[in-house]
Amino acid sequence: CGGRILILKGRKEMSVRKSSAAIISVILAEAMLLGCISTAFAAGDGSISVGVSFYDGGFVIPKETVEVKDGIAEEYGYTVSEKDHNGKDVDYITVFDAVVALHKAYYGDKFTAETCKNYLNNSDTMITKMFGKSATSSGFTVNDVMPTDGIYNETYHSYTGYSADAARIADGDKVVLFLYKDRSFYGDYYTQFDASEKTVTVGEKINFTVTGYSIAWYGFADKATIERNTIPMSNLDLNMIQYVDGKPVDKKVGTLNWRGMASYTVNEPGVYYFYASGSYIDEEEEEETPVIGNICTVTVKDLPADYSKVDAAVAAIPADLSIYTDESVAALNAVLKEVDRDLGRQDQAKVDAYADAVNAAVAALEVKKADYSKVDAAIAA
């Protein structure tokens, strides 16, 4: 099931691929469906939750969290590997299980054991169709890397990866599915942001840096080789996806400079997904190579609400509450307990309502009646 990738020693040496396209295309074709496995895994046959995305020149699915259980692929009638390329049992949840779960989530009731192969299919260890279209030139990563079995092959100068139906995944993993666009040399650059997640406040500038490397050529190499062949992704489009009424709305928001950097500002709180798309242009080699998008999730927090009215209302509370009835003091304390101090400016009306409620509770404080028991006792004497 495993495939091997020819590893070159330097970035400029990628131009060698044009003179050896026929040989290399055969080698790479065997490895298109190889990806990575996670070093941790769930015990037993319990379900796991993973984040899955699908890139096809743009994101068909930006980010979907799916529940995956062991054996879901077989439940839908798919034939999968019982052993990996090293002869070890595949008795765990795999990337292909996640792909099946993703299709089920995407198509809903349309995806059944009888109809599933109209949308997703495989042959031997290769995925041949995803989302109703050919996927013979597809690939995947788990957690943005392609870990291998750790067995270095001196002949191919690389490690060996796993097919989708043998690649182990764990709870919380991130799986990226993609289709190669460079069908001649499979040189597509796998892009990565300087951080996969960012948190900012409304109006704060978001800075991005995007790099990439040819994942089919270097994905199974050692870390040093990958780093040596990772370069800034200049002149790519920077895109932003926002969900509106449950549907993704995709738009270009900028262009990466020569260092692969760009900035953008969001003026509304929410969760946004950014990615780079297009083709990397190597002007020196006169080569234009497609890229594979990757998601950077940006959480934009609202500016804090103005609590000055609440503070003024609290300051007006009498210092000595012992002279008021237990019931009215309890009512005031209940109002104070409801005040949420972490709201943003979009909830300013709610914050102002807190102030009104505190003022009303203070106004409703009821003074205890005087104790006349001693007076009554004196009169009685």
N, C-alpha and C positions, 0 to 999 in steps of 0.2 A: 504493500500500500504506500510505502514511503517513496518520496522522490528526492532528487538531489539537484542543487543549483550550482552552476558554474560560477565561481567567485573570482572576480578580477581584483587587481591590487590597488587601483587608483581610479579616481573619478573619470579622468580623461580616457582611460582605457576602455570605457564603455563604447567608444566609437568603433572598437574592434568588432562589435556585434554586427555591424553592417556587412562586414566581409565574411562573417561566419553564420549568417542568419539561418541557413537551412539546418545546420547541425544544432545550433542553440535552440531554435524553435522546437525541435523534437524533444530536447532535454527539458525545456520549460513547460511544454505541454503536459508532461508527466507530473508536473508539480503545481499546476494551477490551483488545485483544490487542497493543497497542503497548507496548514496553518499552524496553530500552536495549541499547547495544552497548558492548563493551569497547574501550579505546583501544589495547590491545596484542593481538596475535594470533599463533597458531602458523603457522610457514611450512610450505608444502607440504601434503600430505594426511595427515600423521601424526596419530595419536590424541592426545587431550588428556584430562586428568582434571579434572572439575568437581564441585562440591558442589551438590546439588539438593534442595529441600524443596517440599512441597505443603501449602498451608493451605486448609482448607475449614471455617471456624468453629473448628477445632482442627487440629492437625497430623496429617494422614494419613501423611505421611512427614516426620519431623523433620529428618533430614539424611542424605542418601545420596550417597556418592562414586561416580560412574560414569565409565567410560571411554567417550569419544565420538569417533567417527571421521567424517570428512567423507563425506557421501553415505549415511549410514545410513538417513535418512528415505526416500530413493529406493529403497534396497534392500528396504524393506518395502512399496513400492508407493505411497508418498504423493507427491502432486504438490506441488511447492514452487516458490517464486519463483526465476526465473533472474536477475532484476535487482531492485534495490531501488527505492524510490519516486523516486530521483534518476536512475534509468537505469544505475546502476553494477552490474557483474557480482557476483552472489552466488556466489563461488568459494571459500568458506571455511565453517568449522563454525559452525552457528547454534544459537540457543536451541531451535528445533524439533528439531534433531538430538539435543540433550540430553534433550528430552522423550521422544523415541522410545527413547533408551538407558535412561532411567529406567523406562519401562514394561516394557522387556525385562528389566531387573534385578528389577523388582517381580513380574512374572508368570512369569518363567522360560520353560519350554518351552511354556507355554500361549500365549505371544505369538509368533505366526508370521506370515509374509506372508499366509497365508490367514485368520487369525483376528484380526490386529492391530486392524482397524477396529471390532471389537466393544468394544475398550477405549479406543482413541484414534483420533480422526478430525479431518480439517480440510476446509475448503471455501474455495477461493480462498486468502486470506492469514489466515483466521481458524481458530483451533482450536475445533471444535464439540463435541468429547467428550474427556474425560480420565478415566481410571480407571473407565470404564464409565458415566459420567453426563454430562449436558449441561454444556458448558463455554463456551457462547456469551458468558457474562458473566464472562470470566476475564481475568487479566492476569499480568504477570511483571516482575521487576526483575533486574538483574545487578549484583552488588556493592552492593545497596541503593540504587541510584540509577537514574534514567532519563536517561542521556546521549542527546543528540539529534544530528542531522546538523549542528548549529551554524548553521543558516540561520534567522534570526529572521523571523517573519511578523508584520508590523505590524498586519494585519487582525485576527488572532486573539491577538495579544500573547503568542506562545509560539513554541517550536521544534517541529520535526517528529520524531516517533519512528519506530520500525521495527516491522514485524510480526515474529512469532516466527520465521518462516522466512527473515528477512533480517537479524536481529539477530546480530551477530558475538559469539562468545565465545572466551575464551583459556584456556590451561591455568591451573588454580588458581582460576578464577572461581567465584563463588557465585551460583546462580540460585534465586530464590524464585518459585514458581508459586502462584497464589491464585484463588479465586472471589469475586467481589463479592457481598455480602449485601444491600446497599442497592440494590435493583433499580429504585427510583423515581428517585433522584438521583445514584447512584454516588458518594456522599460518603465512602465507607469510608476510615478513617484508617489509613495505613501506619505501623506502630509501629517505633521504633528504640530500642535500649538505648544508654546512655552509652558502652558498649564492647561489641563483638561477641564478645569473648573475655576471660575473667578466670581467674586462677590464685590459689588460696588453699590454706591447710592445713586439715586436719580441725579442726572446732570454731571456725574463724575466721568472723566475720560477713561475709556477702556483701551489699554494698549495690548496689541497682539504681536507675536513673533511666530512665524511659521517656517519650519524646515521640512525637508523630505529626503527620501532615498528610494532608489529603485528596489521595491520589495521583492520582486520575483528574482532579481539578480543577487541581492545581498541579504534577503530575509532569513536565510539559514546560516549566515556567517557568524563568526564570533563578534562580540560587542565592539571590539576595537575596529574591526573592518566596517561594521555598520556606521560607527561614528565617523570614520575617515571618509565615508562616501555620503554622509548627510550634509546637505547644502541649503542655503537660504532659498526659499521659494519666491523669487522675485516676479513682479508683474502679474500675479494671479488675482482673480476677483475675490474680494472678501464679501461673504454673503451672510445674511441673518434670517433665521426662521423664527417666526412667532406664531403660536397657536391662537387662532381666532375662532370661537364657537366650535372648538374641538378639531379644527382643521389647520394644517400647517400653511402659513403664508410666507413665501420665500422671496427675498429681494436682495439685490446687490447694494452694498453700503460703502464700498471702498475698493481700493487697489493696493496690493502689497508693493512696497518700494523695493529697491535693489537689494536691501538687506532682509527682505521678507517681513517687513514691519508695516503696521497700519494701526490707526486709532479710530474709535467711534464712540459717540455719546448717546445714551438712551435716556429719554425724558419721562418715561412712564415705568412704574415698578412692574416686575414680573420676571418670568424665566425665559431667556432667549438662547437660541442655539446658533453659533457662528461656525462657518466652515469656509475653506478656500477651494476654488474650482478653476478650471481652465487648463492651460498647457504651459509647462515650463519651457522657456526658450533659451537654449544655450547658443548665444550668438557666435562664440568662438568656433564651435563645432557645427554651427548652422543646423541644429537639431531642435525639433519641437516635440516635446513628450507630454502626454496627458498626465494628470495627477488624480489621485484617489483622495476624496474628501474625508475629513475627520472632524468630529464635533468638539467644540469648546462650549460648555454650558455656562452661561453667565446669569447669575441671580442679581437682579437690580432691586435694591431695597428702597423703599420710600423714605423721604426726609422725615425726621421726627416731627410729630404734631406739637403744637404750642399748648403747653399745660399751664400757662400763666393764670388763667381763670380758675383752674382747679386749685393751684397753689394758693391763690387769694381766698378761695372758699374755705380751704383747710385751715388757713391762718386765722380765719374768723371764728373758728370753733372755740367756745369758752374753755379756758384752762381748767376750770374745776367743773367736772361733769357730775360730781357726787350729789349736787343739789337737784338733779333732774331725775325723773322717774326712770326706772330700769327699762321699761318698755321703749320709751323715746330714745334713750341712749343706745339701746340694742338696734333700733331702726337706723340710727346714724352710723353705727359701726358696720352694719350690713351694707349701707351705701358706700362707705369707704373701702370695704373689701372688694367691691365690684370694679373699682377703678383700675384699668389696665394701663400701665405706664410705658408700654412698648408700641403704641400705635403710631402710624405714620400720618402724614398730612392729608392723605385721602380720607382718613377717618376723623378729621378735625371736628365735624359736627357731633360725632359720638363723644369726643373728648369734652366739648363744650357742654354736652348734656350731662356729663359727669359733674361738672361744676354746678349746673342748675340743680341737680339732685342733692348735692352736698348742702347747698344753700337752703333748699327746701327742708332737708332733714334738720338743719340747725334751727330754722324758723319754727319747726314743729316740736322742738324740745320743750317738755312740760315740767315746770317746777313742782317739786314734791310739796304736798300740803304740809303746813306746820304741824308739829307734834304738840297737842294741847293736854297731854296726859298729866303733866305736873300742875298745870293750871286747874284742871278738873279736880285733882287730888287736894289742892289747897282750898278750893271752894268747898269741897265736901267736908273738910276738917272744920 
